Amino acid sequence: MKPFVFALTVAVSSLVSTMAVACEKPAAQPDIPDAATVVTAQMVKANNDVKAYVKAMQDYVGCAGLSRSDEKKELDALQKFAEDFNVVVRAYKARSAG
């Protein structure tokens, strides 16, 4: 019986620690490149980094159990970040087209 209890304790503690790690706030926003000087490879990397960051933030907000006001602050900041990146994307596309 003791080995079973020990194994169960280890399994539960590893599950809890995995859940805690899975619900960490992403470290920092990725850098948004300068639309006037960015090249295609940098834009593709920035796009992938921004998408990953947005997904990580959405996952964090969904599992962190934030208050409504804190959740709104996080989502507003995320929306502003995404809008700032979209401005760069549009400027890059305009520069590339002309």
C-alpha positions in Angstrom: 0.0 0.0 0.0 2.8 2.4 0.8 4.4 2.1 -2.7 0.9 2.9 -4.2 0.5 6.0 -2.0 4.0 7.2 -2.8 3.4 6.7 -6.6 0.1 8.5 -6.4 1.7 11.4 -4.5 4.5 11.6 -7.1 2.0 11.6 -9.9 -0.2 14.2 -8.4 2.7 16.5 -7.5 4.1 16.3 -11.0 0.7 17.0 -12.5 0.3 20.1 -10.3 3.8 21.4 -11.0 3.2 20.9 -14.8 0.0 22.8 -14.5 1.7 25.6 -12.7 4.5 25.8 -15.3 1.9 25.7 -18.1 0.2 28.8 -16.7 3.2 31.2 -16.5 3.0 34.6 -18.1 5.2 34.9 -21.2 8.5 36.5 -20.4 8.4 39.5 -22.8 6.8 40.7 -26.0 8.9 40.0 -29.1 10.5 43.0 -30.8 8.5 44.6 -33.6 10.8 45.4 -36.5 11.1 48.8 -38.2 8.8 48.8 -41.2 11.2 51.1 -43.1 14.2 48.7 -43.0 12.8 45.2 -42.4 13.5 42.5 -44.9 11.2 39.5 -45.7 13.0 37.0 -43.5 12.8 39.3 -40.5 9.1 40.0 -41.1 8.4 36.3 -41.3 10.3 35.7 -38.1 8.5 38.6 -36.4 5.1 37.3 -37.6 5.8 33.9 -36.1 7.1 35.3 -32.9 4.1 37.6 -32.5 1.6 34.8 -33.2 3.3 32.6 -30.6 3.3 35.4 -28.1 -0.4 36.2 -28.6 -1.3 32.5 -28.3 0.8 32.2 -25.1 -0.8 35.3 -23.6 -4.3 34.0 -24.5 -3.5 30.7 -22.8 -2.1 32.5 -19.8 -5.1 34.7 -19.4 -7.4 31.7 -19.8 -5.7 29.7 -17.0 -4.3 32.3 -14.6 -7.5 33.0 -12.7 -7.0 36.8 -13.0 -9.6 39.2 -11.7 -11.8 40.7 -14.4 -10.0 44.0 -14.2 -6.5 42.4 -14.5 -7.8 40.2 -17.3 -9.1 43.2 -19.2 -5.7 45.0 -18.7 -3.8 42.1 -20.0 -6.1 41.7 -23.0 -6.1 45.4 -23.8 -2.3 45.4 -23.7 -2.2 42.4 -26.0 -4.6 44.0 -28.4 -2.5 47.2 -28.5 0.6 45.1 -29.2 -1.1 43.3 -32.0 -2.4 46.5 -33.5 1.1 48.0 -33.3 2.4 45.0 -35.2 -0.3 45.2 -37.8 0.6 48.8 -38.5 4.2 47.6 -39.3 2.8 44.8 -41.4 0.7 47.2 -43.5 3.6 49.6 -43.9 5.9 46.8 -44.9 3.4 45.5 -47.5 3.0 49.0 -48.9 6.7 49.5 -49.1 7.2 46.1 -50.8 4.4 46.7 -53.3 5.8 50.0 -54.5 
